[in-house]
Amino acid sequence: MHKLTISAETEDQDVELIHRFLSEESAWARGIPLETVRTSIEHSLNFGAFLGPSQVAFARVVSDYATFAYLVDVFVLQEHRGKGYSSALMSAVLAHPRLQGLRRFMLATSTAHGLYEKFGFAPPVKPQTLMERYSSNVYHRQI
C-alpha cells in the first residue's frame, strides 16, 4: 500500500490524466483541448497527489505570488474519493511558501463548499464588487 505524497513540481504532473479528467469528467471544463490544459499547467503552480507513481488528485493555483491567488481545477479521481485526499491537497496548497501573505485567495465551486469552508474560504465579503466575464461554451466552438 502506498502512502499519499503531494508534489508541486510541474514536471511530476500527469498531464494526460489531468486532461482526461477535465475534458471528460469535470462539470467545469468538459471538452477542454489538451493544448489548453498544457498551457494552463505551464503558467500555474500545480499540486498533484500521488499514490506511488499514480496521480489520484490535482489542484492548480494562478497567482502573482504577492497579493492574489485563484484556486482552480481541483479534483480527486472518483475511485479515490472519501479518503481525505482533498483535505491533504488543500493543506499542501495553503502551506506552500509562495502562497503566504496574500490579500485575496479565491475559488469557485458548485459542490465542495464544506471542504473549502474548513480551510477558511467563505462567500465574498463584498460580492457587489466582483464581476466576471464568462464564456460557458469556449471549449465547444466549431472548427
PyMOL commands that set and color helices and strands:
alter all, ss='L'
color gray80, all
select helices_A, chain A and resi 10-12+15-24+34-42+78-80+85-95+97-99+113-117+127-129+138-140
alter helices_A, ss='H'
color red, helices_A
select strands_A, chain A and resi 4-7+45-51+54-63+68-76+104-107
alter strands_A, ss='S'
color yellow, strands_A
deselect
rebuild
show_as cartoon
